[in-house]
Amino acid sequence: MTDNDPKSETKPAARPDERAARAARLAAQLKANLKRRKAQARGRADADKSDTET
């Protein structure tokens, strides 16, 4: 019986330094995304205020 099942193939475990680098990249992207979303929300809030004041 041959073992050609793709589920049985596993990826080699990432080295700890690769995991740390990936975690740092993801954290930076998350922080940038949050900053961008907050800026968009502030922009919408400012636009809503200016619409209601006129």
MIKETI-35798 format. One record per atom (N, C-alpha, C): x, y, z. Coordinates in steps of 0.2 Angstrom, whole numbers, plus 2048, in hexadecimal, padded with zeros to 3 digits. Atoms other than C-alpha are relative to their C-alpha. Layout:
<pts>
pt u->X, v->Y, w->Z
...
</pts>
This chain:
<pts>
pt u->804, v->7FA, w->800
pt u->800, v->800, w->800
pt u->804, v->806, w->800
pt u->7FC, v->7FA, w->800
pt u->807, v->811, w->7FB
pt u->7FD, v->805, w->804
pt u->803, v->7FA, w->7FC
pt u->805, v->821, w->805
pt u->801, v->806, w->7FC
pt u->800, v->7FA, w->804
pt u->801, v->82D, w->7F8
pt u->7FA, v->805, w->802
pt u->805, v->7FB, w->7FE
pt u->7F4, v->836, w->802
pt u->803, v->807, w->802
pt u->7FD, v->7F9, w->7FF
pt u->7F7, v->849, w->802
pt u->7FF, v->802, w->807
pt u->800, v->7FE, w->7F9
pt u->7F1, v->84A, w->814
pt u->805, v->7FE, w->804
pt u->7FB, v->802, w->7FC
pt u->7FF, v->840, w->81A
pt u->806, v->804, w->7FF
pt u->7FA, v->7FC, w->801
pt u->80C, v->84C, w->813
pt u->7FF, v->806, w->804
pt u->800, v->7FA, w->7FB
pt u->810, v->859, w->820
pt u->806, v->805, w->7FE
pt u->7FA, v->7FB, w->801
pt u->81A, v->869, w->81E
pt u->805, v->800, w->806
pt u->7FB, v->800, w->7FA
pt u->82A, v->86A, w->828
pt u->7FE, v->806, w->805
pt u->801, v->7FB, w->7FB
pt u->828, v->874, w->838
pt u->804, v->806, w->7FF
pt u->7FC, v->7FA, w->801
pt u->82D, v->886, w->837
pt u->805, v->801, w->805
pt u->7FB, v->7FF, w->7FB
pt u->83D, v->88B, w->840
pt u->7FD, v->805, w->805
pt u->802, v->7FB, w->7FC
pt u->83A, v->896, w->84F
pt u->801, v->807, w->7FE
pt u->7FE, v->7F9, w->803
pt u->843, v->8A5, w->847
pt u->7FB, v->802, w->7FB
pt u->805, v->7FF, w->805
pt u->837, v->8A3, w->838
pt u->7F9, v->802, w->803
pt u->806, v->7FF, w->7FC
pt u->828, v->8A2, w->844
pt u->800, v->807, w->803
pt u->7FF, v->7F9, w->7FD
pt u->82E, v->8B2, w->84D
pt u->800, v->805, w->7FB
pt u->800, v->7FB, w->805
pt u->831, v->8BB, w->83D
pt u->7F9, v->801, w->7FD
pt u->806, v->800, w->802
pt u->820, v->8B6, w->837
pt u->7FB, v->804, w->804
pt u->804, v->7FC, w->7FB
pt u->818, v->8BC, w->847
pt u->801, v->807, w->800
pt u->7FF, v->7F9, w->800
pt u->820, v->8CC, w->846
pt u->7FD, v->804, w->7FA
pt u->803, v->7FD, w->806
pt u->81B, v->8CF, w->834
pt u->7F8, v->801, w->801
pt u->807, v->800, w->800
pt u->809, v->8CB, w->838
pt u->7FE, v->805, w->806
pt u->801, v->7FB, w->7FB
pt u->809, v->8D6, w->848
pt u->800, v->807, w->7FD
pt u->7FF, v->7F9, w->804
pt u->80F, v->8E5, w->83D
pt u->7FB, v->801, w->7FB
pt u->806, v->7FF, w->805
pt u->802, v->8E2, w->830
pt u->7F9, v->801, w->804
pt u->806, v->7FF, w->7FC
pt u->7F4, v->8E1, w->83D
pt u->800, v->807, w->803
pt u->800, v->7F9, w->7FE
pt u->7FA, v->8F1, w->845
pt u->7FF, v->805, w->7FB
pt u->801, v->7FB, w->806
pt u->7FB, v->8FA, w->834
pt u->7F8, v->800, w->7FE
pt u->807, v->801, w->802
pt u->7E9, v->8F3, w->830
pt u->7FC, v->804, w->805
pt u->804, v->7FD, w->7FB
pt u->7E2, v->8F9, w->841
pt u->801, v->808, w->7FF
pt u->7FF, v->7F9, w->801
pt u->7EA, v->90A, w->83E
pt u->7FC, v->803, w->7FA
pt u->803, v->7FE, w->806
pt u->7E3, v->90B, w->82D
pt u->7F8, v->801, w->801
pt u->808, v->800, w->7FE
pt u->7D1, v->906, w->833
pt u->7FE, v->806, w->804
pt u->801, v->7FA, w->7FB
pt u->7D2, v->913, w->841
pt u->800, v->806, w->7FC
pt u->7FF, v->7F9, w->804
pt u->7D7, v->921, w->835
pt u->7F9, v->800, w->7FB
pt u->806, v->800, w->804
pt u->7C8, v->91C, w->829
pt u->7FA, v->801, w->805
pt u->806, v->7FE, w->7FC
pt u->7BC, v->91C, w->838
pt u->800, v->807, w->802
pt u->800, v->7F9, w->7FF
pt u->7C2, v->92D, w->83D
pt u->7FE, v->804, w->7FB
pt u->802, v->7FC, w->806
pt u->7C0, v->933, w->82C
pt u->7F9, v->800, w->7FE
pt u->808, v->800, w->801
pt u->7AE, v->92D, w->82B
pt u->7FD, v->804, w->805
pt u->803, v->7FD, w->7FA
pt u->7AA, v->934, w->83C
pt u->801, v->808, w->7FE
pt u->7FF, v->7F9, w->802
pt u->7B1, v->945, w->836
pt u->7FB, v->802, w->7FA
pt u->805, v->7FF, w->805
pt u->7A7, v->944, w->826
pt u->7F9, v->800, w->802
pt u->807, v->800, w->7FE
pt u->797, v->940, w->82F
pt u->7FF, v->806, w->804
pt u->801, v->7FA, w->7FC
pt u->79A, v->94F, w->83B
pt u->7FF, v->806, w->7FB
pt u->800, v->7FA, w->805
pt u->79D, v->95B, w->82C
pt u->7F9, v->800, w->7FC
pt u->806, v->801, w->803
pt u->78D, v->954, w->824
pt u->7FA, v->803, w->804
pt u->806, v->7FE, w->7FB
pt u->782, v->957, w->833
pt u->800, v->808, w->802
pt u->7FF, v->7F9, w->7FE
pt u->789, v->969, w->836
pt u->7FE, v->805, w->7FB
pt u->802, v->7FC, w->805
pt u->784, v->970, w->826
pt u->7F9, v->801, w->7FF
</pts>
